[in-house]
Amino acid sequence: MTLIKSISGIRGTIGGRTGEALTPLDVVKFSAAFGSWVKTRTGNNKIIIGRDARPSGEMVSRLVAATLQGLGMDVIDLDLSTTPTVEIAVPLEKAGGGIILTASHNPVQWNALKLLNDKGEFISAQDGADVLALAEKEDFNFAEVNHLGSYRLDTTYIQKHIDQVLALPLVDKAAIEKANFSIVVDAVNSTGGISVPPLLRALGVKNIKEMYCEPHGHFPHNPEPLPENITAICNELADGNYHLGIIVDPDVDRLALVCEDGTPFGEEYTLVAVADYVLSQTPGNTVSNLSSTRALRDVTEKRGGSYAAAAVGEVNVVEKMKATQAVIGGEGNGGIIYPEIHYGRDALAGIALFLTHLAKTGKSASQLRASYPNYHISKNKIELTPEINVDLVLEKVKEKYSKQPINTVDGVKIEFDKEWVHLRKSNTEPIIRIYSESETLATADYLANKIISDIKEIISSK
């Protein structure tokens, strides 16, 4: 059983002992801490909650809502919803914050409380630390009986979200409708099933095959949209009867695509393609995290903009986007952040922008994918014994490659012309994660193995 308390929220497995898993008592404690923080910080007693479809969601949601009411807060419950939908609802309702109940791409036994500020954006590192400190003290002041908070169920927000997507100037419903796309959707039996098909219909897509779109939360496969987990939809498209496959994760903030021939478009390239379209219409800057493909930088510079890299994590990407006035950004895991709608990863906005781009180019999905620089990322890790000083190891690697361009915003990223290696230490265990990218997977693997060899040499020389 696992309980992970971090600045970005509280996540854990359901069942087990208090403090060791996400038990009802832990849910209540952290909900009370966040509610207390919202009241103190904003003076605003209104809070939005929403959940993905995993089986523990209803139980966790009731605990969260009742705890917040006990603090004297007014709860608006979106019930089955998506992460970006809750993010949009917070400012629309003029709420003091929001809680999304989702463990994102984690397996079904996990759930989590993800925390939003009054802008509908994930709370900062300092704010997260403040919430955790409140939880540790358990110094909560609950309301007396005449001052308990209210509860209201509002299931209209997915439609409001769809309406906002359709209202975006760069979304061209007429072009999409004219293209007469046939599309397969895999929603892993979560809330993508009640948001993606309605969005497609609103965009004028008539032929939609729904796979795993029943929101009962029993995932038919590992819910992370990686190539090895999406074979069913790839096989469906391999017959050549559809133009595109769309896969979202359980809370609909990550978007992966499949080409008309059944080959994955590559989740790293979701952002590249959407950014290319946005930049073609609204020139400007872009941002992704340090572990994302270089292809975004290539596309950005080709369009006359500037690219900036942020530390890994959505909060960091958003902060860098605001600092550089980026017109689009996100993460290489299929996360599209388009400020015109809000500062959060949003698969629904990504779908509408991608379909507009695909329709306007007149290309097939595989032809569009082939038009972008082709890079391959190798993802590795090296496990270290607890007594090894990981920071010192990274410092030694940096010294060894000091003649190369190096970025130390988040770990150590070393650039070799158009190739790179990114080393980051885990916050929870003695592991160094090693991501590398090149124009061939073999070269990316070689770069990673070279760095791993260097690390082992550094350790053995101590």
C-alpha positions in Angstrom: 0.0 0.0 0.0 1.3 3.5 -0.9 0.6 7.1 0.1 2.6 9.8 -1.6 2.3 13.3 -0.2 3.7 15.9 -2.6 3.4 19.5 -3.5 1.2 18.7 -6.4 -1.4 16.7 -4.4 -2.0 13.5 -2.4 -2.1 10.2 -4.2 -2.2 6.6 -3.0 -3.7 3.2 -3.2 -7.1 2.5 -1.8 -7.3 0.3 1.2 -4.9 -0.5 4.0 -3.8 1.4 7.1 -4.1 5.1 7.8 -1.0 7.0 6.8 0.2 4.2 4.6 -2.5 4.4 1.9 -5.3 6.7 0.7 -7.7 5.7 3.4 -10.9 7.6 4.3 -9.2 9.3 7.3 -6.3 10.4 5.0 -8.8 11.8 2.5 -10.6 13.8 5.2 -7.3 15.1 6.7 -6.0 16.4 3.4 -9.3 17.8 2.3 -9.6 19.7 5.5 -6.0 21.0 5.1 -6.7 22.2 1.6 -10.1 23.7 2.4 -8.6 25.6 5.4 -5.8 26.9 3.1 -8.3 28.1 0.6 -10.3 30.0 3.2 -7.3 31.6 4.8 -5.7 32.5 1.4 -8.7 33.8 -0.5 -11.5 34.4 2.0 -13.6 32.5 -0.6 -15.8 29.7 0.8 -16.7 28.2 -2.6 -14.9 25.2 -4.0 -15.3 23.0 -7.1 -14.8 19.2 -7.1 -14.9 16.6 -9.9 -13.8 13.1 -10.4 -12.7 10.6 -13.0 -14.6 7.3 -13.3 -12.4 4.9 -11.2 -14.5 2.8 -8.8 -13.2 4.5 -5.7 -14.1 8.0 -7.0 -17.7 8.2 -5.6 -16.6 7.2 -2.1 -13.7 9.6 -2.1 -15.8 12.4 -3.6 -18.4 12.1 -0.8 -15.7 12.3 1.9 -14.2 15.3 0.3 -17.5 17.1 -0.1 -18.7 16.4 3.4 -15.3 17.5 4.9 -15.4 20.8 3.0 -19.0 21.4 4.1 -17.9 20.7 7.6 -15.4 23.6 7.2 -18.3 25.8 6.2 -17.4 25.8 2.5 -20.0 25.7 -0.3 -19.2 22.7 -2.6 -20.1 22.6 -6.3 -19.7 19.0 -7.4 -19.2 18.4 -11.2 -19.4 14.6 -10.4 -18.0 12.6 -13.4 -15.8 15.2 -15.1 -12.3 15.8 -16.6 -9.3 17.6 -15.1 -9.5 20.4 -17.7 -13.2 20.8 -17.1 -12.7 21.3 -13.4 -9.9 23.8 -14.2 -12.3 25.8 -16.4 -15.1 25.7 -13.8 -13.1 27.2 -11.0 -12.8 30.8 -12.4 -16.2 30.6 -14.1 -17.8 29.9 -10.7 -15.5 32.5 -9.0 -14.5 29.8 -6.6 -11.5 29.9 -4.2 -10.1 26.6 -5.5 -10.8 23.1 -6.8 -10.0 19.5 -6.1 -9.8 16.9 -8.9 -10.2 13.3 -7.7 -8.1 11.4 -10.2 -4.9 9.3 -10.2 -4.5 10.3 -13.9 -2.8 7.4 -15.8 -2.2 5.3 -12.6 -3.8 1.9 -12.4 -7.3 1.4 -11.0 -6.3 0.8 -7.4 -4.9 4.4 -7.1 -6.7 7.6 -6.5 -5.6 11.2 -5.7 -6.6 14.7 -4.7 -5.1 17.2 -7.2 -5.3 20.8 -6.0 -6.2 23.9 -7.9 -5.9 27.6 -6.9 -8.6 30.3 -7.6 -7.4 30.6 -11.2 -8.1 26.9 -11.8 -4.4 26.2 -12.1 -2.4 23.6 -10.1 -1.1 25.2 -6.9 2.6 26.2 -6.7 5.3 24.3 -4.9 5.2 26.8 -1.9 1.4 26.6 -1.7 1.6 22.8 -1.8 4.1 22.8 1.0 1.8 25.1 3.1 -1.1 22.6 2.6 1.0 19.7 3.7 2.2 21.6 6.7 -1.5 22.3 7.7 -2.3 18.6 7.2 0.6 17.6 9.5 -0.6 19.9 12.3 -4.2 18.8 11.9 -5.2 22.2 13.3 -8.6 22.5 11.7 -11.4 24.8 12.8 -14.7 23.2 11.7 -17.9 25.2 11.4 -20.8 25.2 13.9 -24.1 23.7 12.9 -25.6 26.9 11.7 -22.6 27.7 9.5 -22.1 24.4 7.6 -21.5 24.8 3.9 -23.9 23.9 1.1 -23.7 21.3 -1.6 -24.8 21.6 -5.2 -24.5 19.0 -8.0 -23.8 20.5 -11.4 -23.3 18.2 -14.4 -23.5 20.9 -17.1 -19.8 21.7 -17.2 -18.6 19.1 -19.8 -21.0 20.8 -22.3 -19.8 24.2 -21.2 -16.2 23.0 -21.8 -17.1 21.8 -25.2 -18.8 25.1 -26.0 -15.6 26.9 -25.0 -13.5 24.7 -27.3 -15.8 25.3 -30.2 -15.6 29.1 -29.6 -11.8 29.1 -30.0 -11.0 31.2 -33.1 -8.5 28.6 -34.4 -11.1 25.7 -34.2 -12.7 25.4 -37.7 -15.9 23.3 -37.4 -16.7 23.8 -41.0 -13.4 22.4 -42.2 -13.6 19.4 -39.9 -17.2 18.7 -41.0 -16.2 19.0 -44.7 -13.3 16.5 -44.1 -15.9 13.9 -43.2 -13.5 12.1 -40.8 -14.1 8.6 -39.5 -12.6 8.3 -36.0 -12.1 5.6 -33.3 -12.0 6.7 -29.7 -10.5 4.8 -26.8 -11.5 6.4 -23.5 -10.3 3.6 -21.1 -13.9 3.4 -19.6 -13.4 6.8 -17.9 -14.7 10.3 -18.4 -13.3 10.6 -21.9 -16.3 8.5 -22.8 -18.7 11.2 -21.9 -16.6 14.1 -23.2 -14.7 13.1 -26.4 -17.6 11.6 -28.5 -19.9 14.6 -27.7 -17.0 16.9 -28.7 -16.5 15.1 -32.0 -20.2 15.2 -32.7 -20.3 19.0 -31.9 -17.4 19.4 -34.4 -19.4 17.7 -37.1 -17.8 14.3 -37.0 -20.5 11.8 -37.9 -18.7 8.4 -38.0 -17.4 7.6 -34.5 -16.5 4.2 -33.2 -16.5 4.1 -29.4 -14.1 1.7 -27.7 -14.1 1.5 -23.9 -16.3 4.6 -23.5 -18.5 3.4 -20.6 -17.5 5.4 -17.6 -17.5 2.6 -15.0 -13.7 3.0 -14.3 -12.7 -0.6 -15.0 -9.8 0.1 -17.3 -9.5 -2.5 -20.2 -5.7 -2.0 -20.4 -3.0 0.0 -18.6 -4.5 3.6 -18.8 -1.3 5.4 -19.7 -1.5 6.1 -23.5 1.8 4.6 -24.5 2.2 2.5 -27.7 2.4 -0.8 -25.8 -0.9 -0.1 -24.1 -3.0 0.9 -27.1 -2.7 -2.1 -29.3 -6.5 -2.7 -29.5 -7.2 0.7 -31.2 -4.1 0.3 -33.4 -5.5 -3.0 -34.6 -8.9 -1.4 -35.2 -7.3 1.2 -37.5 -5.0 -1.2 -39.3 -7.8 -2.4 -41.5 -7.9 1.1 -43.1 -11.5 2.0 -42.4 -10.8 5.1 -40.3 -8.9 8.3 -40.6 -7.7 8.7 -37.0 -7.6 7.1 -33.6 -7.9 9.2 -30.4 -6.8 7.9 -27.0 -7.1 9.9 -23.7 -6.1 9.0 -20.2 -8.7 8.6 -17.4 -8.9 12.3 -16.6 -8.6 13.6 -20.2 -5.6 15.8 -19.9 -3.3 13.7 -22.1 -4.0 13.0 -25.8 -2.4 10.3 -27.9 -3.3 9.7 -31.6 -3.1 6.8 -34.0 -2.7 7.2 -37.8 -5.0 5.8 -40.4 -2.8 2.7 -41.0 -2.8 1.7 -37.3 0.7 3.2 -36.4 0.9 5.4 -33.3 1.3 9.1 -34.2 3.6 9.3 -31.1 2.4 11.2 -28.0 5.6 13.4 -28.1 4.2 14.6 -31.5 0.7 15.5 -30.3 2.1 18.8 -29.0 4.4 19.3 -32.0 1.5 19.0 -34.5 -0.9 21.2 -32.6 1.8 23.8 -32.0 2.7 23.8 -35.7 -0.9 24.7 -36.5 -1.2 27.3 -33.8 2.1 29.0 -34.8 1.0 29.0 -38.4 -2.0 31.2 -37.4 -0.6 33.1 -34.4 3.2 33.3 -34.5 4.9 33.3 -31.1 6.8 31.3 -28.5 6.5 27.8 -27.2 7.5 25.9 -24.1 7.8 22.2 -23.1 9.7 20.4 -20.4 13.3 19.4 -20.6 12.4 15.8 -21.3 10.3 16.5 -24.3 11.3 16.1 -28.0 13.4 18.7 -29.7 10.9 18.6 -32.6 8.9 21.3 -30.9 11.9 23.6 -30.9 12.6 22.9 -34.6 9.0 23.6 -35.5 8.9 26.8 -33.4 12.1 28.2 -34.9 11.0 27.4 -38.4 7.9 29.5 -37.7 10.0 32.4 -36.4 9.3 31.9 -32.7 11.5 31.1 -29.7 11.4 27.9 -27.7 12.1 27.6 -24.0 12.4 24.6 -21.8 10.9 24.3 -18.3 11.6 21.9 -15.4 9.4 18.7 -15.6 5.9 19.3 -14.2 2.9 21.1 -15.4 3.2 23.9 -12.9 6.7 24.6 -14.1 5.7 24.6 -17.8 2.8 27.0 -17.1 5.1 29.4 -15.1 7.6 29.4 -18.0 4.8 29.9 -20.6 3.6 33.0 -18.7 7.2 34.3 -18.4 7.8 33.9 -22.1 4.3 34.8 -23.3 4.1 31.5 -25.1 1.1 31.0 -27.4 1.2 27.3 -26.8 3.1 24.8 -24.7 2.8 21.5 -22.9 4.5 18.2 -22.2 5.7 15.4 -24.4 3.3 13.0 -22.8 0.5 14.3 -25.0 -0.3 17.3 -22.8 -1.5 20.4 -24.7 -1.6 23.7 -22.8 -3.3 26.4 -24.9 -3.7 29.7 -23.0 -6.5 30.9 -25.2 -8.8 28.5 -23.3 -6.9 28.1 -20.0 -3.5 27.2 -18.5 -3.9 23.5 -18.1 -3.3 20.4 -20.2 -6.5 19.9 -22.2 -7.1 16.9 -24.5 -10.5 18.3 -25.7 -8.8 21.5 -26.9 -6.0 19.5 -28.4 -8.4 17.3 -30.3 -10.3 20.2 -31.9 -7.0 22.0 -32.9 -5.5 18.8 -34.3 -8.6 18.0 -36.3 -8.7 21.5 -37.7 -5.0 21.2 -38.7 -5.5 17.8 -40.2 -8.5 19.0 -42.2 -6.8 22.1 -43.5 -3.7 20.3 -44.6 -5.6 17.7 -46.6 -3.0 15.2 -45.5 -3.6 11.8 -43.9 -2.4 11.5 -40.2 0.6 9.5 -41.3 1.6 12.1 -44.0 1.3 14.8 -41.4 3.4 12.9 -38.9 6.1 12.3 -41.7 6.3 16.1 -42.3 7.9 16.7 -38.9 11.5 16.1 -37.8 11.8 12.5 -36.7 13.4 12.0 -33.3 13.4 9.0 -31.0 13.5 9.2 -27.2 15.1 6.4 -25.0 13.9 6.3 -21.4 16.1 4.6 -18.9 17.0 4.7 -15.2 19.9 3.7 -13.0 19.2 2.5 -9.4 21.7 3.6 -6.8 22.2 2.5 -3.2 20.8 4.9 -0.6 24.2 6.0 0.6 25.3 7.4 -2.8 25.1 11.2 -3.1 23.0 11.6 -6.2 23.6 15.4 -6.4 27.4 14.8 -6.3 27.1 12.2 -9.1 25.2 14.7 -11.3 27.7 17.4 -10.5 30.5 15.1 -11.7 28.7 14.3 -14.9 28.2 18.0 -15.5 32.0 18.6 -15.1 32.8 15.8 -17.5 30.7 17.4 -20.2 31.4 21.0 -19.4 32.3 21.8 -23.0 28.8 21.0 -24.1 25.7 23.2 -23.7 24.3 22.3 -20.3 20.9 23.1 -18.7 20.7 22.7 -14.9 17.1 24.0 -14.4 16.0 20.4 -13.6 18.8 18.0 -13.1 21.4 18.0 -15.9 20.6 18.2 -19.6 23.5 17.9 -22.0 23.1 18.9 -25.6 25.1 17.4 -28.5 24.0 19.4 -31.6 20.5 18.0 -32.1 20.8 15.2 -29.6 20.5 15.4 -25.9 20.6 13.5 -22.6 18.6 14.6 -19.6 19.4 13.2 -16.1 17.0 13.8 -13.2 17.1 12.3 -9.7 13.9 10.8 -8.3 12.4 12.7 -5.3 11.3 9.5 -3.6 14.0 6.9 -4.2 17.7 6.7 -5.1 17.2 6.6 -8.8 18.5 8.7 -11.7 16.2 8.9 -14.6 18.0 9.1 -17.9 16.2 10.3 -21.1 18.0 10.7 -24.3 16.9 11.7 -27.8 18.4 11.3 -31.3 17.3 10.8 -34.9 17.5 7.0 -34.4 16.5 5.0 -31.4 19.8 3.1 -31.6 21.8 6.3 -31.2 19.5 7.5 -28.4 20.1 4.2 -26.6 23.8 4.5 -27.2 23.8 8.0 -25.6 21.9 6.8 -22.6 24.2 3.8 -22.1 27.3 6.0 -22.4 26.0 8.3 -19.6 25.1 5.2 -17.5 28.6 4.0 -18.0 30.0 7.4 -16.9 27.9 7.3 -13.8 29.1 3.8 -12.8 32.6 4.9 -13.4 32.1 8.0 -11.1 30.6 5.8 -8.4 33.4 3.2 -8.6 36.1 5.9 -8.4 35.0 7.1 -5.0 
